Amino acid sequence: MTDPQTPAPLPPIGILRRLVCILYESMLLLAVLMLAALGITLLTGITEESPLFPLFTLLILCVAFLYFGGFWTRGGVSLAMQTWRIQLVGRRGQTVTWMHAMRRFLTALLQWVVILAGIQAWRTGLWPVALGVLAVVGGGLIWSWRHPQKLMLHDLLSDTRLVRLPDHKKKGV
């Protein structure tokens, strides 16, 4: 018998909802990073030729981490996640900490670097490398699709998971 006071566990999100949210989130993040880059460039006059350009790149990555980490540690919902009714929680449903956020961000960043390296390999004619990356990424997506909790690598390594929030109920007028 279940306790009526205990809410039902939230279901995991599917791969399609995850990918559409990533697309929306990337547009929002791009706007934030463009504003940050504009501000830093106007303040410092930094260019790609500057010896401090790697520091600029690191600063932009820190802005991206603060963007995600701020949302993830304060309710687990960014604007895009709110739109798609997604929440990031710890594996056991607890609030996400800054350490969870850092592990998730760094793992996801590494995954994107691998994907971009695969695209670059394809563009330069390194077909075996590109096909290897495609096989790994495709295998990861299939594995996530088949996993009972729909977890991806960055979910597993950061001890977090994405859950679907209940839909808003329409109130009678």
C-alpha positions as CSV (number, residue, x, y, z in Angstrom):
1,M,0.0,0.0,0.0
2,T,1.4,3.4,-0.9
3,D,1.3,6.5,1.3
4,P,-1.0,9.2,-0.2
5,Q,1.4,11.8,1.2
6,T,4.4,10.5,-0.9
7,P,4.4,11.9,-4.4
8,A,4.9,9.5,-7.2
9,P,8.5,9.4,-8.6
10,L,9.0,11.6,-11.7
11,P,9.6,9.7,-14.9
12,P,12.8,10.0,-16.9
13,I,12.8,12.1,-20.1
14,G,13.1,10.5,-23.5
15,I,15.9,11.1,-26.0
16,L,13.8,13.3,-28.3
17,R,12.8,15.7,-25.5
18,R,16.4,15.8,-24.3
19,L,17.7,16.7,-27.8
20,V,15.1,19.4,-28.4
21,C,15.8,20.9,-25.1
22,I,19.6,20.9,-25.9
23,L,18.8,22.7,-29.2
24,Y,16.8,25.4,-27.3
25,E,19.3,25.7,-24.5
26,S,22.1,26.1,-27.0
27,M,20.4,29.2,-28.5
28,L,20.0,30.7,-25.0
29,L,23.6,29.9,-24.1
30,L,24.9,31.4,-27.4
31,A,23.2,34.7,-26.5
32,V,24.7,34.7,-23.0
33,L,28.2,33.8,-24.4
34,M,27.9,36.5,-27.1
35,L,27.1,39.2,-24.5
36,A,30.0,38.0,-22.3
37,A,32.4,37.9,-25.2
38,L,31.3,41.4,-26.3
39,G,31.8,42.8,-22.8
40,I,35.2,41.2,-22.3
41,T,36.3,42.3,-25.8
42,L,35.2,45.9,-25.2
43,L,36.8,46.0,-21.8
44,T,40.1,44.4,-22.8
45,G,40.5,44.8,-26.6
46,I,41.5,41.2,-26.8
47,T,41.9,39.5,-30.2
48,E,42.7,36.0,-31.4
49,E,46.3,37.1,-31.9
50,S,46.7,38.1,-28.3
51,P,48.8,35.8,-26.0
52,L,46.0,36.1,-23.5
53,F,43.4,34.6,-25.9
54,P,43.5,31.2,-24.2
55,L,42.6,32.9,-21.0
56,F,39.7,34.6,-22.8
57,T,38.5,31.1,-24.0
58,L,38.7,29.8,-20.4
59,L,36.7,32.7,-19.2
60,I,34.0,32.0,-21.7
61,L,33.9,28.4,-20.6
62,C,33.6,29.6,-17.0
63,V,30.6,31.8,-18.0
64,A,29.0,28.7,-19.6
65,F,29.6,26.7,-16.4
66,L,28.1,29.4,-14.2
67,Y,25.1,29.7,-16.5
68,F,24.3,25.9,-16.2
69,G,25.6,25.5,-12.6
70,G,23.5,28.4,-11.4
71,F,20.3,27.0,-12.8
72,W,21.1,23.4,-11.9
73,T,21.9,24.1,-8.3
74,R,18.9,26.4,-7.8
75,G,16.0,24.2,-8.5
76,G,17.5,22.1,-11.3
77,V,15.6,23.9,-14.1
78,S,17.0,26.4,-16.7
79,L,14.7,28.4,-19.0
80,A,14.8,25.8,-21.7
81,M,14.3,23.0,-19.2
82,Q,11.3,24.8,-17.8
83,T,9.8,25.1,-21.3
84,W,10.2,21.4,-21.9
85,R,9.1,20.4,-18.3
86,I,12.5,18.9,-17.4
87,Q,14.3,19.0,-14.1
88,L,17.8,17.9,-13.2
89,V,18.0,16.1,-9.9
90,G,20.6,13.9,-8.1
91,R,20.4,10.2,-8.8
92,R,18.3,9.7,-5.7
93,G,16.2,12.8,-6.3
94,Q,18.2,15.1,-4.1
95,T,19.2,18.7,-5.0
96,V,22.1,19.1,-7.4
97,T,25.3,20.4,-5.8
98,W,28.1,22.5,-7.5
99,M,30.2,19.4,-7.6
100,H,27.5,17.5,-9.4
101,A,27.2,20.5,-11.8
102,M,30.9,20.6,-12.4
103,R,31.2,16.9,-13.2
104,R,28.1,17.0,-15.5
105,F,29.4,20.1,-17.3
106,L,32.9,18.8,-17.8
107,T,31.7,15.4,-19.0
108,A,29.2,16.9,-21.4
109,L,31.8,19.3,-22.7
110,L,34.2,16.4,-23.4
111,Q,31.4,14.6,-25.2
112,W,30.8,17.7,-27.4
113,V,34.6,18.0,-28.1
114,V,34.5,14.3,-29.3
115,I,31.5,15.1,-31.5
116,L,33.2,18.2,-33.0
117,A,36.4,16.2,-33.6
118,G,34.4,13.6,-35.5
119,I,32.8,16.3,-37.6
120,Q,36.3,17.8,-38.3
121,A,37.6,14.3,-39.2
122,W,34.8,13.9,-41.7
123,R,35.4,17.3,-43.2
124,T,39.1,16.5,-43.7
125,G,38.6,13.1,-45.1
126,L,39.5,11.0,-42.1
127,W,36.6,8.7,-42.6
128,P,37.7,5.9,-40.3
129,V,37.9,8.4,-37.4
130,A,34.6,10.0,-38.3
131,L,32.9,6.6,-38.5
132,G,34.4,5.6,-35.2
133,V,33.0,8.7,-33.5
134,L,29.7,8.2,-35.2
135,A,29.6,4.6,-33.9
136,V,30.4,5.7,-30.3
137,V,27.9,8.5,-30.4
138,G,25.2,6.4,-32.0
139,G,25.9,3.6,-29.5
140,G,25.6,6.0,-26.6
141,L,22.2,7.3,-27.9
142,I,20.9,3.8,-28.4
143,W,22.1,2.8,-24.9
144,S,20.4,5.9,-23.4
145,W,17.2,5.1,-25.3
146,R,17.2,1.5,-24.0
147,H,18.3,2.4,-20.4
148,P,15.4,2.1,-17.9
149,Q,16.1,5.6,-16.5
150,K,17.3,7.0,-20.0
151,L,20.7,8.0,-18.5
152,M,23.6,9.2,-20.6
153,L,27.3,9.2,-19.8
154,H,27.2,12.6,-18.2
155,D,24.2,11.6,-16.1
156,L,26.1,8.5,-14.8
157,L,29.4,10.2,-14.1
158,S,27.8,13.2,-12.3
159,D,25.3,11.1,-10.3
160,T,22.4,13.1,-11.8
161,R,19.4,12.4,-13.9
162,L,16.8,14.3,-15.9
163,V,13.2,13.8,-15.0
164,R,10.0,15.0,-16.6
165,L,7.9,17.4,-14.5
166,P,4.2,17.0,-14.5
167,D,2.2,19.0,-17.0
168,H,0.4,22.1,-15.9
169,K,-3.2,21.4,-15.1
170,K,-5.7,23.7,-16.6
171,K,-8.0,25.2,-14.0
172,G,-11.7,25.5,-14.7
173,V,-13.1,29.0,-15.3
